[in-house]
Amino acid sequence: MYKRDYNQNPFIVIWELTRACQLHCLHCRAEAQRHRHPLELDFEEGKALIDQIYEMDNPMLVFTGGDPLEREDVFDLAEYAISKGMRVSMTPSATPNVTKEAIQRAKEIGLARWAFSLDGHCAEVHDHFRGTSGSFDLTMKAISYIHELDLPLQINTVISRYNIDYLEEMAKMVEDLNCVLWSVFFLVPTGRGKESDMISPAEHEKVFLWLYELSKRVPFDIKTTAAQHYRRVVIQQKLRERRGVKSGDHIDYEDALMKGKTGQIDGLGRAPQGVNDGNGFLFISHIGDVYPSGLLPIKAGNVRKTPLAEIYRESEIFKNLRNPDMYKGKCGVCEFNKVCGGSRSRAYSVTGDYMESEPYCVYIPKVMRKKPKHNEVR
C-alpha cells in the first residue's frame, strides 16, 4: 500500500472558498457572514492555488465555506481542478443555492461527491442546530436532486448534546437515504461552537463503541472527524476480537482500517495512515491564510506571500504537529499516539496549547497505570 510522506505532502486539503452563507449554525467554525469578503482569493488566484495543491502529490481537495455556492465561479474552479486530474468534493449549505441545475452542472464537470449536513433526524432537532427554520426541508429536497441525478451522497453530522439521544434514528435515516458515507464530526469549541455544546469524555467513548458496532452492520462507510481517539477504540475492539492477542501487543494504523462497502480499504479517513491537524491535513481560508485545520486557528502563513508547500513543510506549527514525541501529558506517553494523537484542535480550544493531551479522551496509557504491589489484594 502506497504511503504518502506527510512531512512533505498532505493527504487532504480543505479550501474555504468564502465565508458567506445564508445559515446561522450554532457550531459554525467560520462564524459565517451574509456577504462575501472583499479580499477573498479571486478566480486567477484560485487557479494558481489549485496548481500549487496539485504539485503536492495531488491530494484530495474539498471546497467548503461558509457556502461555496455563494461564489459564482465555484464550478469553474472545480472544473479547472478536475481537468488536472484532481479529486474534488464540495460541502455546500442547504440553501436555495442548491438547485437541480447546480447539481447537474456539478455532475457534468465530474465533481466526485456532494456532502450535505444533517444534524437531526427531524426538522425540530436539525433546524435548531443549524439556526435556520426550513433547513431540514431544504436539505431533504437537495438530497432528492442528488438521487435523481444518480450522484453519490455523503451525509455529515456533528455530534453534540443536541442530538446524542437520537443517533440510532440518525443512522437509520442515513441508511434509508442510500448514502455511501456517513461522516461523523465531534464538536470542537471554536467559532460559534461552545464547550457546553459538547458531549462528555465518557459519552465520546460510548459513541465510539456504538459507531464501531454500527460499522459492522450497515451498508454505508463511516468516518470520523476531530475524533482521532476513535482509531484507538477500533484497534482495541479488533484486537479483542482476535483470540489470544492482548491490546497493545501490536499497534498499527492498518488495524484501524475497515473494509469499505465499495470493496476499497478506505478506513477511518480514506487515508493509508492516520491523518491529524497539520499532519496530512491543511486548511486554506477564504483570504489565503493557511492553518493546520479549520478548527485549529493558528495561522502558519498566507499563500499570497509564501508558497503553500513551503508553509506546510517548513512552518513551526506544522512541524510540531507532525512529531507525536512532542505531545504533552498522557498523549505524549500513550502507546497509541502514533496512530491517534488526539484532536490537536480540541486540545487547543480547551487548554490553549495545541500540543497538550486530548482533553476528551478517557483512556489511561499503560505507562501511567498504577501497578499493584505484591501484598495488595488483586
Disulfide bonds with the S-S distance in Angstrom:
none
